[in-house]
């Protein structure tokens, strides 16, 4: 059995900022196991990073630790985990946004020659090309 985990479940579990919902999220996530796995979509990863940066002012190191922990959790299945791990490596060594790293690595995984962008900052990532 596998259940999908929405971004808000992940946020409540990680931040523990709402007594009732955090307790529910903690119970749900901590009862996951080999028989009942939790699924984390790419969209939830992107939203999670955005929420942690925008609403909780988490720094890059904290974001890296959160994503790395999700990737290593035995009871979680992260969509395209290998691509997310690659994006995390790029993110950790550049000034690029995590979402741009994931977009580029997803394109690479899909055998794109490059990913076109109007974002000058993103175009500094190997595999991204500024087209403006």
N, C-alpha and C positions, 0 to 999 in steps of 0.2 A: 504494500500500500504506500502511496505517496500523496502528500498534500502540498499544495502551493502556499507559499508564504508571501503575503503582500508586504509592500514596503513599510506600512505603518506597524505591522507586527515586528519587523526587524528593528525599526527605530525605537519602539517602546522597550524592546528587550535590551538593546544596546545602551540607550540613554537612561533608562529607569526613571523617567521624568513624570510619569503619571501613575499614581499609586495603584489604581484599579487595573488599568490597561497593562501596565508593566508587569503586574503580578500574573495576569492572564497570559501575556506573551511569554513570560518566563516559564510558566507551567507548560504551555504548549511546546515550546522549543526544547525544554529539558526533558520532556517525555518522548521525544523522537528517538528512534533507534533503528537497527537494521531491518526491523519488520515494518516500521512506519517512518519513512523518510520525509524530509522537508525539501521542497523544490524552490530554488531561488532563481527567478528569471533574470535575464540581462537587463530588462527594464527596471526591475526592482533594485539591481545593483546600481544602475545609473541614478535612479531617484534617491537611493540611500546616500550615495556620495554627495549629491546636491543638497539634501536636507542636512547632513552633518556639517557641510561647509557653510551653507547659507543661514541655517537656523541655530546651529550649535557652535559655529565658529571653530570647528575641529580643524587642527592643523594637518599637514600632509602626512606626517608620521602616524598620527592617530588613524587617518583614513587607510593608510597602507596596512596597519595592524588589523583593522576591522575586516577589510577584504581578505587579507591573508588568513585570518581566523575562520571566516566563512568557507574559504576554499579547503581548509584542512579539516573541517568538522566532518566526522564520519557519518553523521546522521543527516547531512545536507547534500543535496545534489545541486550544484550550481550550473546553470545552462552554459554550455560552451566553456567549461572550466579552464581548459588549456588556453583558450584565447583570452580569457579574463586574467589568467596568470601572466601571459605575455604582456598584456596591457599594463598590468600592475608593475612589471619590471620597467617598461618604458616610462611610466608615470614616476617611478621612484628615481629615475636618472635624468629627468628633464623638468622644465618649467611648464609643460603642457598640462591642460586639464585632463582629468581621468577620462571623461567622456570622449575627448578627441583621441586619446590613446586607444580606447576601446573601438572607436569607429575605424581607425587606421588598421588595427590588428584584425578586426573582423573582415575588412576589405582584403587584407593580405591573405587571410585564411580562405577567402572565397576566390583566390587567385587573381585578384585585381592587380594590374600593373602599378597603379598608384591610386590614391584617393584625392580627388579634386576638392579644393576649398577656397573660400574667400577670406578665411581667417588667417591673418599673417602669423599669429602666434602658433596656431596649429600647424601651419606649413613648415615650421622648424622641425617637426617630427619626421624622421626618415620614413618615406612612403607616402607622405602628404605633399601635394603640389599646389602652390598658390596660383590661381588662374585669373586673378583680377587685373 
